[in-house]
Amino acid sequence: MKGILLTGGKGTRMYPMTKAVSKQLLPVYDKPLIYYPLSVLMLAGIREVLVISTPEDMPLYQKLLGDGKRLGMRFSYQVQETPRGLADAFIIGADFIGQDSVCLILGDNVFFGQDMTRTLLRAMENKNGATIFGYPVKDARSFGVVEFDQDHRVISIEEKPAHPKSNYAVPGLYFYDSRVVDIARKVQPSARGEIEITDVNNAYLKMGELHVTLLGRGMAWLDTGTPASLLRASEFVEAVQARQGFYISCIEEIAWRRGFITTEQLTALGEELKMTDYGQYLLSIAREAG
C-alpha cells in the first residue's frame, strides 16, 4: 500500500499566520503539523509516500522531509497547481499509485490513541473497495456524517446535515483500492469547481464496497483549522508528553520501531538534534535499545 499526504490549501482561516507559510508547517507543540499525519501513514507500515502541495510551498516540504531515506522511506512530490478538491490527489498521483491500494490523509489531521496501529491494520485488511473512518462527536452538524449498518457497511454520507443520522463524523483519512484513480477521473466537478471526495465515496457506496472503521473512546482526533484549535492541539501534545514521557508522532522513533531504520541510524538522527529535548529523546531510546 502507498500513501498520499495532501498539504494544499491556503489556510485562510488562520491568517495572518499562514499568509507566508503553509499551515502544515506550523508547530503543534514541538514538531511541524505535517509530522502528525505522516506518522499515521508510518504506523500503518506505509513506506512510499507522495506529498502533494502548492508550487509555493513545495520547496519547503522537500527541505523538511527530503527523499525519505533517513527514515527508511521514499518520499515523492507532486504539485497541485490550483485547488481542485481532495479527490484530485488521485488524478495527480495516478502514476504513483499504479496498481496498488492507497491511503489518503489530509495534512492537518492529528490522531492519537493506544489502538491506532491496530485500527489502521484492521482497516487495511479490506483489500477491495474503500474504508473511511467514523469518529464520535457531540454535535455532528459541522462535519461530514456517516450512517452505517450493524456490519459497518455505509448507508449514507451527508455533508454538514441539519439533522445528522448518526453522531459519527468522517475525519480526513481514507483507504482505497487501485480503482480509485479511474473513479476520480470520472467525477464531475461540483458547483464550487472541485472534485469532491464525497463523490468518490458515493461511487464505492453504490457498488456496496464502502466500509467504515469506528474510532472509539480511546482515540483522539484533533482539529487544527483555527488558531484556537491549533493551540489546544499543542497543549494536548505537551500534556501527554510531559506526563507520560513518550513523544507523540515522533517519526524517527516510529521508523525505528517499525523496523525501517536501525538503532545506529536512530542514534545518528538523535545526534543531529542533540541540542534539543527532541534529540535527547531519540538518543535515550537508542541507548535503552543498546
Secondary structure by P-SEA (a helix, b strand, c coil): cbbbbbbcccccccccccccccccccccccccaaaaaaaaaaaacccbbbbbbccccaaaaaaaccccccccbbbbbbbccccccccccccccccccccccbbbbcccccccccaaaaaaaaaaccccbbbbbbbbbccccccbbbbbcccccccccccccccccccbbbccbbbbccaaaaaaaaccccccccccaaaaaaaaaaaccbbbbbbcccbbbbbcccaaaaaaaaaaaaaaaaaccccccaaaaaaaaaccccaaaaaaaaaaacccaaaaaaaaaaaaac
